[in-house]
Amino acid sequence: MPERDIVIVFDCGATNVRSVAIDSKGAILASDSYPNNTRPDPSFPAYRIWDAYEIWDKMCRASKKVVSQIPPERICGVTVTTFGVDGTLFDGSGKMLYPVISWQCERTNPIMAQIGKYIPLEDLYKECGVLPFTFNTINKLIWFLEQKSEIVEKSHLFLFMPSIFSFFLTGQMVNDMTMAGTSMVTSLVKRGYSDNILNSINFPAGKMGIPAEPGTITGRITSGASSVTSIPEGIPVVATGHDTQFAVFGSGAEINQPVLSSGTWEILMVRSEGYRTGKEQLNLGITTELDVREGLYNIGNQWIASGILEWARKNLYSDLNENVYEVMISGAEKVPQGCNGVRVVPKFYEELTGKPGGQILGLTMESTRDEIYRAMVEALSERLAGGKKALEEAGGFSAESIICVGGGSKNRLWNQLRANYTGVPVKIIDQKETTVLGASLFVQAACGNFSSPEAARSTIDYKTETILPE
């Protein structure tokens, strides 16, 4: 009989729902996906929800296709990852009492703006470490209490998104620690839910459950789930959870080695043994969540990035139809550092207020589009250096390198400037599926194929390219 070395990862993102089969070496053996999108709330059409049953149907269809392409007897385990914060209330019989309120819904905006009537913002941030985003779970819990108190009273448990689908797979209701860490109702010190915060908003702590650590087997595939997914009955389902945490682990990052996920937005995150959640960190936009491993914290900072460069492509290089990015990069490489006086302030969105503030300065009649483009890349590299410094101060460490993943890691000029401005090597890894990989490593360990997720990760060939500062 073949070795059981394949993990099925259900990965629900804001734009796609996927099922992926990945082996112990990190190779993707099969994958299938369907588009994902929010729906109007049936009770409040102006608000947005996730249709969990529609997503589940897409997961099942994708799973059937994936399992048909692999030997099912080699499947060792299953797990689910999703975006953070979202979830909803279930009763004791497993009935969903209200649709999942999407992080894209605006109903919670005024709640976050008035969070001080429940608990002072600085006290809240100091305890949980999570930035006061309007989509945080705490705001949804308050909305339920204020608008649907009867649902809260009859509910048994609030389940986060990954746990909803794990429940559909196993019949067991278990939340995980990494999703709890995005909620703004946890304690960094306690590594669990904060009685202080939950009492402040008057939400019963028992309805959040006891979160399982990543790598915990929370149940097994039921006969019903097997029939709709084609995954053999009895296969263990392992808790993972928040996609960002597992992407960082899956990138191969060690402690105090920041990971830059570069796309439309850039997220710089580090696994640290320490953290600070004072007023300085709040003002700098530092968010701190619970790592996949006990005793570690994920300190993060984010800003808009290639979204700015796409603006330049659309508005300054619209005459180009072929090799657009290569023309942009090669042109900017010929521009001297400092861009002949052209300077960009890249703060097109304030992290917390959403107010625009970007500027292009120093333009003359001789300024060129290549100077503007390079000025944007220089400004973003300088922003990275500032983000790195903020993380180092929050975590009490000094970074020796930065791992870079995502679409923005393909820009050679940008990579070189990142290294130059931060003063440390930038490591580009040839691993595109870091979330799926990171989650699968915990399943491999839980199913006995490795002694730990770290041991499983040590067998992955990341094919790293290192860019040194000039």
C-alpha positions, 0 to 999 in steps of 0.5 A: 500500500502506498505511503499516506503522505497527501494532505487535502487543504480546503483554502477559502479566500475572498476571491477563490475557494480551493481544494488542494492536494499536497504531498510531504515534499510540498508538491501540489498534486492536484488543485481545483477552485471556484470563484468566491464572492459575498452576497447581500444579507437577506435581512439587510440587503445593503449589508454583505454576508458569506453564504457558507453553504454555497462555499461548502458546495464549492469546496465539495465539488473541488474536492471531488475533482482533486480526489479523482486525480490522486490515489485516495488511499494516500490521503493522511489528513485534511485541514481548512484555512481561511481569511481571519475574523469572520464567523457566526453563531450556531445552536447546540444542534448544529444549526447556523443561526445567522449568515456569516457577516463578511469583513467587507460589510460596513454594518460594523463601522460605527461600532468600532468608532464607538468602541470606547463606550465598552472599553478604552481603545488603548486598553483594548489594544494593549491586551489583544494587540490587534489593530482596531479594524472595523471588520474585527470579530469583536464588532460582530459580536457587539452587533449580534448583542445589540441587534440580535440578542435573541440569537445570542441567547439561544446560541451554543457556540460562535464558530470562525470560518475554518471551524464551520467547514471543519464542522461540516466535515466532522460534526465537531465544533472546535475553534482554533487559536490562530483565528481566535487571535484575529478576533480582538477578544483574546489576551496575548499574555493568556494565549486565549480569550480575554475574560476582561474584554468579553465581560466589557462587551457583555458577551458570554465567554463560554460561547467562544469555546476553548480554541485548539492549538494548530496541529490538533486532530479535531475530528474525522471525516464522517460518512456524509462528508465522505459522500460529498467530498470523496475523501475516505471516511475516518480520515483525520481533520486537523486544526490550522486556521488563519491563512496569514499565520500559515503563510508565514510558517510555510515561507520557511521563516525562522524566529525574528526573520520578517516575511514580506508578502508583496501584492496590491498591499504589502504585509510585513510580518515577523514571528517574535518571542516578544511584543509591545502594544503601547500607544507608539505601536498603535499609532504606527499601525502595528498589529500583533496576533498569535503565532502558530506556536505557543510562546510566539507572536506575529507582529505585522504592519501593512501598506498599499504597495503594487497598487500604486505601481499599477496606477503608474502602469495604467496612467503613465504607460498606457501606450504599451501593449507588450512586455509592459513591466519589463519596459517599466523596470528597465527604464527605471533602472536607467534613472539615477538614485533620487530620481532627479528630484522627483519624490513620491509620498506613498501614503495613499491610504492611512492604515486606520482612517482610510483617508488619502494622502499620497503625493508626487513631488518635485515634478518639472517640465523635464520629468519623465514617467520612468523617474516617477515610476522609480520614485514610487519604487524607492518610496515603497522601499523606504516604507519597508525600511520603516516597517522593518524598524517598527517591527524590530522595536515592537518585538525587541529584535534585530532582523538579519534578512527578509523573506519576500513572497508574492507577485511583487517579489518578481520585480528585480529593481524593487528587490534590489532597492528593498535590500538597499533601503533595509540594509539586509539581504532580501531572500526570494523563495520559489514557493508560491503556495505558502499558506497551503504548504504551511497548513499541510506541514501541521497535518503531516506532523499530526498524522505521524509522518514527522515529529513536528511541523518544523521537522516536516518543513526542514525537508522542503526545498525553497530554492532561495535567491538572495539579493544583497544590499549594494 
